[in-house]
């Protein structure tokens, strides 16, 4: 017998669609349920956190996670990915090449440790980190069965050079934004951000979801189109990007 979203501390956003806010870094993970399938959006900040997400997703759906979408290559979103053995892993084109680079993996580890992840947890996560097998360069429609389809869209660069969004059609439509949108704090622009393109990436998110969609940020509470538009304008002003 499956449990409810609320019993596990997840928020049910729409029918068969939910998200949870993970501790420490307030990172979001999403779950989309299909027919004998399940898509997880982002994997948490460590193998243990990934294993927790896998167990909770299995409890909610009654079957294993079959698909994993990684929105961007930051440790708090990808370090749990190896916990999903057998899942088809999707990511924006270029993420695979980045994660093959020794320097990039060392920087991911260093960032995780700098942010407070224990060194041995960072080591085991980066050593096991899988590369996405399926690379999204434009849009990719993923059929999860039972009438459930989701759209994976490469909307970056912006927060990083490789940003993927996930649109779940329905009433309401739900858009998982990764860290292109943040609600619990000011959007973080690290050395791998592409500020000149970030406002345009948010325009693409708004085109995907429309005015009535629910937008799930990488950190913080679910927001509406007006919030995304306001953040787009704030980023354009912050980085001196013309409309």
Order of alpha helices (4+ residues) and beta strands (2+ residues): beta-beta-beta-beta-alpha-beta-alpha-beta-alpha-alpha-alpha-beta-beta-beta-beta-beta-alpha-beta-alpha
